[in-house]
Amino acid sequence: MKLLKKLCSICFCAAFLMAGCIPAATQPTNGPTDPTDPTVPPTEPAPTSVLTEAPPKSLKILAIGNSFSIDAMQYLYQIAEDAGVEEIVLGNLYVGGCSLSQHLDFANNDTGAYDYYKNTDGYWGMTKEYKLSDALVDEEWDYITMQQSSGLSGIAATYEEDLGALVDYVRGFNTSAQLVWHMTWAYQADSTHEEFPRYDSDQSKMYGQIVDCVKTFVVPDERISFVIPAGTAIQNARTSFLGDTLTRDGFHLDKQIGRYVAGMAWYAAITRSSVADIDFNPAALQISDDMIAVAKEAAENAVADPYNVTQSRLTEGNRPE
């Protein structure tokens, strides 16, 4: 009996000692990790798109603009059509370099000063000596956009009286369309435009002053429904592998990818619908899939954060020679 007790005691001790040799971490190495463990790096949440609306059935837009509205609207018809919009009517009242003050003068004097570009089938036609008053009632517009001339776009004194007066004039002819502000882009860093010295020939300064003017004079006006942040979309795209190469002359947009970025920003801001599945490419030999991805990213980020530059994640990519 004593011998049996002694043997049991020996077995118990041996088992205890063997248990002490088993590693403490008994979970499989490929199992879940402890989220409170400070050695586990945090996971960034997937970004939530702000473009959640379905594409509209119809889209009718009139721009009271200049050459910058021509750049921005060049591919807008095809972008909207590819997205699924069934009826598209675009109008663009053009006078080169036209400022708010000049638009207001043409309005008050009912001057036929404009080249009126119109697109109802994917192609732009043009009528000369057109009046703003006639254009405002030419269609049942959903949206009417306004903008400042590029050189004055960041100069506060040029907004104070002219913007409100022009809005009053437009509302006198059209009370149903949403009024929208087209925020244009800063010049290329090496631009030789005669107005660039107003901003010390500094692209960042010009962009900052454009944003300040929009926030100070446009946003507080409750008659203006929203802002198209084309200038921010261009600035966003400049942080991608494309760099500061989106203009053809230092200020007008490149006729391929520059215009495409602006067009994406217009469509995204106006419709609030996704640009992810848009396949339209206006120049397949010059615009790669990587460049299309930059345009979509730049536009969506601009709509999500219209008054700040968002660094592109697309810092490498293919741009055909």
JOCORHU-V184973 format. One record per helix or strand of 3 or more residues. SS is the DSSP state (H for helix, E for strand). FROM is the first residue (numbers start at 1). LEN is the number of residues. If there is no record, write none. Layout:
BEGIN
SS:FROM:LEN  SS:FROM:LEN
END
This chain:
BEGIN
H:2:19  E:58:8  H:67:7  H:76:8  E:87:8  H:100:9  E:114:6  E:124:7  H:132:5  E:143:4  H:150:3  H:156:3  H:162:12  E:178:5  H:196:4  H:203:16  E:224:5  H:230:9  H:257:15  H:289:16
END
